[in-house]
């Protein structure tokens, strides 16, 4: 590991003092801080429930249009990135046991056609190794990808600001 130049650390008082007291330290890992809630108001339990319901409904319509309304594998969760309160509802499904790779590609095309017919903006992902498409209806983002003889689908809701307690309460209420 290369040592940081003194000039890089010198401008920041914390790092200047740290460097003076501990000249042998090259890397500082600070613990996460509990940041204050954002200025925006937090969503109510009803708004959180509506967000999840809207994403589930959009996903159900896509799966039904693809001819696989009840995939064998389906998983739902709330994702959060770098924030205590910003959440995204994510639902995943896999359509397994297609005849072969060509059948999976054909199903991916059918899904793309169904999305376009439903008013989604659906496009092939050119930089992907496997056949893949990305689509949005303005509220949700859907990704579908061929994996050998199956198609994996993933839908994300728009992000919502909600407390962890509200998410947990809605999650418990839906079980």
Secondary structure by P-SEA (a helix, b strand, c coil): ccccccccccccaaaaaaaaacccccbbbbccccccccccccccaaaaaaaaaaaaaaaaaaaaaaccccccbbbbbbbbcccccbbbbbbbbbbcccccaaaaaaaaaaaaaaaaaacccccccccccccbbbbbcccbbbbbbbcccbbbbbbbccbbbbcaaaaaaaaaaac
